[in-house]
Amino acid sequence: MSAVDELLAQARRELGHRVGPREAAAIQEAGGLLVDIRYAELRERDGTIPGALIVERNELEWRLDPTGDHRVPEATHHDLPVVVICNEGYASSLAALSLRHLGLPHATDLTGGFQAWRAAGLAVSGG
């Protein structure tokens, strides 16, 4: 197993429960945040999830830290449910674990990423 595969496996063990597309949609409907960390080219090509917060990966921790000066208005408290979404569900696992380490205990990621969301027939804008 490569080092990055081991890192991913460890992140997923630490995260525990990850969510599927329909559970992610329910979290959003209940007031949680869906956070799309895909880069612009993928969003332009495939579209976006309506209502998802767009925060590219390199800014994620700064934008989601409720105590930070550079946080987004939606980052209101540490107990906020957050579902991180990448393209296929790999980078999002590492990003969600980083948010957990930052003090967001309910951060997780979308299994299969944006591609799983779209394959589930859930709403997509553009693309």
ZIRAPE-V302239 format. One record per helix or strand of 3 or more residues. SS is the DSSP state (@ for helix, = for strand). FROM is the first residue (numbers start at 1). TO is the last residue. If there is no record, write none. Layout:
ss:SS from:FROM to:TO
ss:SS from:FROM to:TO
This chain:
ss:@ from:3 to:15
ss:@ from:21 to:29
ss:= from:33 to:36
ss:@ from:40 to:46
ss:@ from:57 to:64
ss:= from:82 to:85
ss:@ from:91 to:101
ss:= from:107 to:110
ss:@ from:113 to:119
